[in-house]
Amino acid sequence: MAARQTPRSGLARATEAVFSGSPLNLPASVFAGAVALQFTSYFLGIHEVTFEAPDGLTKQVGFLWAPNWTFLFLAFMPLFFAATAELLLFWKETGRPKIANEVSLAESHRDWSRNLDASSYTFWAVFLICVLFAGVFQWISVRLLPLLRGGGDFAIDWGSLAIISPEIITVPETMAFTGFAYLYMCISFYLFFAALILLYCVAQDFGNIQKTNPGNGDAANNEVISVVGARVIGAIFRCAVLAIFVAVCMKLQSAYLTSSGTNIARWLMNDMWAVFSSGDRPQSLGEYSAPNHFTSLLIVLSSIFVFLHGASRVAGGGRVNSRLGMMVATVGLLSTAYLLIGAFAGFSVLLFAAVLLATFALYDPDFGFGSASEERRD
């Protein structure tokens, strides 16, 4: 009796296909969508807007001043997708066939697809959560209802300007723009979490192959596994760092909106200067609902989990272990800096140091001591 064939369609396969092909396709699409949002905000006149709070504070709440809609989608999200797509292409076409000892590339592709199909329910769960809750439900609760009721428990920003300044933008215009923005956002974040699932699957697949590889005792074979493993964990590390950068952008915006800062750049500079002076320090404006805090924390925890899972599955080769400690320290420092955003005066000093180290690690995950050049040759 013929073996039952694995279905060739489904959300998992369709999502993987989005990341296939050129590593630039998806990042370019996300970047283009972000640029469209920037231009639309300019045409609506909300790209750079200040409003005066009841206590007399003048605050910049323009769309172009919100890092969770600018830096996040213009830089960090596209780079994250590019790193994921590049790793997936390497794993399917080069890395996996090298260490799996498959009869053919087609057989390797079939085994990979079979492993991917095992995560189909996870893809569906993430899709429903991102579209229904992060997209539709969040737009209704954070944007639509406050606009219809004339206020809410959320700090004033570009999406709620119509409540206090209808001469700048009307309620119907705001509803349409925020609806488009949240649709773009929920699709982007589905792809973001789907990329984390793909990274998890690559690390899991690597670990399974490494355990069952009949040539584990061969020095040459172990060297190939070590080189491929170093490439895999290096890419997963880069993705984890970029994912935490995404979370930092989200939390910075939320913390700024509830602070006494007049714009986000000056707020960060004043906070940094507060370490070296005893002058006025940024104050909190009060308690506001901040759904970005929860979402960004979920991103950080998911990224750390995927990175640690990858480290546990790929660790074992000399090339990997020699730099794994620095990777863990970098992710740990960056995560700590994220958690302490807005927690005390001077948090930006720690954040700046962590971002500086993480940016260097993105360029060279070997931290100057490894074999990045050798991996490129491989």
Number of C-alpha atoms within 10 A of each C-alpha: 3 4 5 6 7 10 10 12 9 12 16 22 17 12 16 17 11 14 25 18 13 13 21 17 16 22 24 16 13 21 20 15 17 22 15 13 22 19 13 15 18 15 10 15 15 22 19 15 17 17 18 12 11 7 7 8 13 15 21 20 26 21 23 21 19 25 20 21 19 19 18 23 22 21 17 22 25 25 23 25 27 21 23 24 28 18 25 24 17 16 21 18 15 14 22 23 19 17 21 20 14 14 9 9 16 12 12 19 16 13 16 17 18 16 15 19 20 11 15 14 12 14 23 16 10 18 21 13 15 23 20 14 14 21 22 16 15 17 20 15 12 18 21 22 13 17 22 13 9 13 16 18 11 18 19 20 21 23 24 27 23 22 20 15 12 12 9 12 19 16 19 13 12 23 20 11 17 19 18 12 19 18 17 16 21 22 16 22 19 22 23 20 19 21 23 25 20 24 27 21 19 26 25 18 20 23 18 13 16 20 10 10 16 12 14 15 9 9 10 11 15 18 15 16 25 21 19 26 28 28 23 24 28 28 22 28 27 24 28 26 27 25 26 26 27 23 25 28 21 24 25 20 22 25 19 25 24 20 20 19 25 19 19 22 11 11 18 21 14 20 21 20 18 19 15 9 10 8 10 10 18 20 12 14 15 9 10 14 13 18 15 18 18 12 14 22 19 13 22 24 13 18 25 21 15 23 28 19 18 25 23 14 21 26 19 16 17 14 21 24 16 13 19 20 10 15 24 16 12 21 25 14 19 25 22 14 22 27 19 14 20 23 11 10 17 22 20 24 18 18 22 15 14 20 21 12 16 24 17 13 21 17 12 17 26 22 16 12 10 16 17 19 10 9 14 8 6 12
